[in-house]
């Protein structure tokens, strides 16, 4: 599956180190952001993109956007109360 994301142009080197050969295509930076196509074997692999925190936006497919939303919601809920 191909996942299209937006990253800050200055984060492209880090993305190349983290994502390696999963990167299929990279567009030139526009307004400070570049578009990257990342290939994964399954939807659960998009978890890897969480390490970019707020320096990424998943554009397509909608299933990848939804999975990231679910994971972010779960993280936020887990961290909304003091650890026991």
C-alpha positions as CSV (number, residue, x, y, z in Angstrom):
1,X,0.0,0.0,0.0
2,X,1.2,3.5,-0.7
3,X,0.8,6.3,1.8
4,X,1.3,9.9,0.8
5,X,2.5,12.3,3.6
6,X,3.6,15.9,3.9
7,X,6.8,16.6,5.8
8,X,8.7,19.9,6.5
9,X,11.4,20.2,3.8
10,X,14.0,20.3,6.5
11,X,12.9,17.0,7.9
12,X,13.5,15.1,4.7
13,X,17.0,13.9,5.7
14,X,15.5,12.4,8.9
15,X,12.7,10.8,7.0
16,X,15.2,9.2,4.6
17,X,17.1,7.7,7.6
18,X,14.0,6.4,9.3
19,X,12.0,5.3,6.3
20,X,14.9,4.2,4.1
21,X,13.8,2.1,1.1
22,X,10.1,2.5,2.0
23,X,10.3,5.9,0.4
24,X,9.0,5.6,-3.2
25,X,8.8,9.2,-4.3
26,X,9.6,12.7,-3.0
27,X,8.3,16.0,-4.4
28,X,10.1,19.3,-4.2
29,X,9.4,21.4,-1.1
30,X,6.5,23.8,-1.6
31,X,5.7,26.4,1.1
32,X,8.3,24.6,3.3
33,X,6.6,21.2,2.9
34,X,7.5,18.3,0.7
35,X,5.3,15.3,-0.3
36,X,6.6,11.8,0.2
37,X,5.1,8.5,-0.9
38,X,5.9,5.7,1.5
39,X,5.2,2.1,0.8
40,X,4.0,-0.4,3.5
41,X,2.9,-4.0,3.3
42,X,-0.1,-3.4,5.6
43,X,-2.1,-0.6,7.3
44,X,-0.6,-1.3,10.8
45,X,2.8,-0.4,9.5
46,X,1.7,3.3,9.4
47,X,2.5,3.2,13.2
48,X,6.1,4.0,12.2
49,X,4.9,7.4,11.1
50,X,4.0,8.4,14.7
51,X,7.6,9.0,15.5
52,X,7.4,12.1,13.3
53,X,4.9,13.5,15.9
54,X,3.4,16.8,14.7
55,X,5.9,17.1,11.9
56,X,3.9,15.0,9.5
57,X,0.5,14.9,7.9
58,X,-0.9,11.8,6.3
59,X,-2.7,12.8,3.1
60,X,-3.9,9.5,1.6
61,X,-5.3,6.9,1.8
62,X,-8.1,7.7,4.2
63,X,-7.6,4.4,5.9
64,X,-4.1,5.5,6.9
65,X,-5.4,8.8,8.2
66,X,-8.0,7.0,10.2
67,X,-5.6,4.6,11.7
68,X,-3.3,7.4,12.8
69,X,-6.3,9.3,14.3
70,X,-7.2,6.1,16.3
71,X,-3.6,5.7,17.5
72,X,-3.3,9.4,18.4
73,X,-6.6,9.3,20.3
74,X,-5.5,6.2,22.2
75,X,-2.2,7.9,23.2
76,X,-3.9,11.1,24.2
77,X,-6.4,9.2,26.4
78,X,-3.6,7.1,28.0
79,X,-1.6,10.2,28.8
80,X,-4.5,12.3,30.1
81,X,-4.3,11.1,33.6
82,X,-1.3,10.7,36.0
83,X,0.5,7.3,35.7
84,X,-0.5,4.9,38.4
